[in-house]
Amino acid sequence: MKAIIVYYSHSANNEALAHELKIRLGCDLVRIEEEKKRTGFTILLDLLLRRDPKIKKPNVFLSNYNTVVFIAPIWDSQIATPLKTFIKMEREHIKNYAFITVCSGREGQHEKITNQLTQLTLKKPIIVTELVVKDLLPSDQKNKIHYATTYRIKEEDFLDLKKQIQNFVNTVYEYASELQVRKEESFA
């Protein structure tokens, strides 16, 4: 499987996830960077006005990869706008993709994220996984958004999320293996 991780991270949580998955998948890693530093206010404006922020174009050719793993935060049940901008720029070069995020885990957003990805890429994702921060919080902090939005992932948190991460990795590998078998059968 020739895969690449393309990620955007505002608070470093999704960056930590990207580096963890790089080790597990043994693949290339590309960070999406914005031309200007984001603030909570500019994020809110982008969401309200449906603006696409300007990003620095990474030196990567997605057509060289069978699978792209996208990682980004979720803002108001939407994929972070810098990743959205990148996907719009590169959609015709994306063969297959999966999406995983560290997020606060708003109820009902999984379907919205999946639909948004499908609309952006014009393809269904292999898998969409949300690693929910409130699952890592003590019970007295679980339902308070402040704690979820200010939480920073620690290395030991990946042990608590091990089952979900392994399911994501296995699904991506199984899909890639299935594609390889189909490719070999077509040449036979």
C-alpha positions in Angstrom: 0.0 0.0 0.0 1.4 3.4 -1.0 -0.3 5.8 1.4 0.2 9.3 2.6 -1.2 11.2 5.6 -2.2 14.8 4.9 -3.1 16.7 8.0 -4.0 20.0 9.4 -3.9 20.8 13.1 -4.8 23.9 15.0 -4.1 22.9 18.6 -1.6 20.1 18.0 -4.0 17.3 18.9 -4.4 16.2 15.3 -0.7 16.7 14.6 0.0 14.2 17.5 -2.5 11.8 15.8 -0.8 12.2 12.4 2.6 11.3 13.9 1.1 8.3 15.7 -0.5 7.0 12.5 2.7 7.7 10.5 4.4 5.2 12.7 1.6 2.6 12.5 1.1 2.9 8.8 4.7 3.5 7.8 3.8 6.1 5.3 4.6 9.7 4.2 3.3 12.7 6.1 2.4 16.2 4.8 1.2 19.1 6.9 -1.2 21.7 5.6 -0.1 25.2 6.6 -2.0 28.4 6.3 -0.6 31.6 4.9 -1.7 33.4 8.1 -2.1 32.2 11.7 -5.6 31.3 12.7 -7.5 32.7 15.6 -10.9 31.6 17.0 -12.4 34.7 15.4 -11.0 34.0 11.9 -12.2 30.4 12.2 -15.7 31.6 13.1 -15.7 34.0 10.2 -14.7 31.3 7.7 -17.4 29.1 9.0 -20.1 31.8 8.9 -19.1 33.2 5.6 -18.1 29.9 4.1 -14.7 31.2 3.2 -11.8 29.0 2.1 -8.6 30.2 3.9 -5.4 30.5 1.9 -3.0 27.7 2.4 0.6 27.1 1.4 0.6 24.5 -1.4 2.4 21.5 -0.1 4.9 19.9 -2.5 3.1 16.6 -2.9 1.5 14.7 -5.8 -1.5 12.8 -4.4 -1.8 10.9 -7.7 1.4 9.0 -6.7 -0.5 7.4 -3.7 -3.2 4.7 -3.7 -4.6 6.0 -0.4 -4.7 9.3 1.4 -5.4 9.5 5.1 -6.8 13.0 5.9 -6.6 14.2 9.5 -8.0 17.5 10.8 -10.1 19.0 13.6 -13.9 19.4 13.3 -15.3 22.9 13.7 -19.0 23.2 14.3 -19.6 19.7 12.8 -17.5 20.6 9.7 -14.1 19.7 8.5 -11.5 22.4 9.4 -11.5 24.8 6.5 -7.7 24.6 5.7 -8.1 20.8 4.9 -11.3 21.6 3.0 -9.4 24.1 0.9 -6.7 21.5 0.2 -9.2 18.8 -0.8 -10.9 21.2 -3.2 -7.5 21.9 -4.8 -6.5 18.3 -5.1 -9.8 16.4 -5.5 -9.0 15.0 -9.0 -5.8 13.4 -7.7 -7.3 11.6 -4.8 -7.8 7.9 -5.6 -9.0 6.6 -2.3 -9.1 8.2 1.1 -9.9 7.8 4.8 -10.5 10.4 7.4 -9.8 10.4 11.2 -10.0 13.3 13.7 -9.4 14.1 17.3 -12.5 16.2 18.2 -14.9 17.1 20.9 -17.5 14.7 19.5 -20.7 16.6 18.9 -23.7 14.3 18.7 -24.7 13.5 15.1 -21.7 15.0 13.3 -20.3 11.7 12.0 -22.9 11.6 9.1 -22.3 15.3 8.4 -18.6 14.8 8.1 -19.0 11.8 5.9 -21.4 13.7 3.6 -19.1 16.7 3.5 -16.1 14.5 2.5 -18.1 12.8 -0.2 -19.3 16.1 -1.6 -15.7 17.5 -1.6 -14.0 14.5 -3.2 -16.9 13.1 -5.2 -16.0 9.7 -3.7 -17.1 7.9 -0.5 -14.4 7.6 2.2 -13.0 4.2 3.1 -13.7 5.0 6.7 -14.4 8.1 8.9 -13.3 7.8 12.5 -13.8 10.3 15.4 -11.5 10.0 18.4 -13.6 11.9 20.9 -11.8 13.9 23.6 -14.6 13.8 26.1 -14.1 10.1 26.3 -10.7 10.9 27.8 -11.9 13.3 30.4 -12.8 12.6 34.0 -16.6 12.2 34.5 -17.1 15.7 36.1 -15.6 17.3 32.9 -17.2 15.1 30.1 -20.2 17.3 29.2 -18.5 20.7 29.5 -17.3 21.9 26.1 -14.6 24.1 27.6 -12.7 21.0 28.9 -13.0 19.2 25.5 -11.8 22.2 23.4 -8.8 23.0 25.6 -7.7 19.4 26.1 -4.3 18.4 24.7 -3.7 14.8 23.7 -0.9 13.1 25.5 1.0 10.0 24.3 -0.8 7.8 26.9 -4.1 8.8 25.5 -3.4 6.8 22.4 -3.4 3.7 24.6 -7.0 4.6 25.7 -7.9 5.1 22.0 -6.0 2.0 20.8 -9.0 0.0 19.8 -10.5 2.8 17.6 -7.1 3.6 16.0 -6.4 0.0 15.3 -9.8 -0.5 13.7 -9.1 2.5 11.5 -5.6 1.2 10.5 -7.0 -2.3 9.9 -9.8 -1.0 7.7 -7.4 1.1 5.6 -5.0 -1.9 5.2 -7.9 -4.3 4.3 -9.2 -1.9 1.7 -5.7 -1.4 0.2 -5.2 -5.2 0.1 -8.6 -5.7 -1.6 -7.6 -3.1 -4.2 -4.3 -4.9 -4.8 -6.0 -8.3 -5.3 -8.4 -6.7 -7.8 -5.5 -5.1 -9.7 -3.7 -8.4 -9.9 -6.8 -10.2 -11.1 -7.3 -7.6 -13.8 -3.8 -8.3 -15.1 -4.3 -12.1 -15.0 
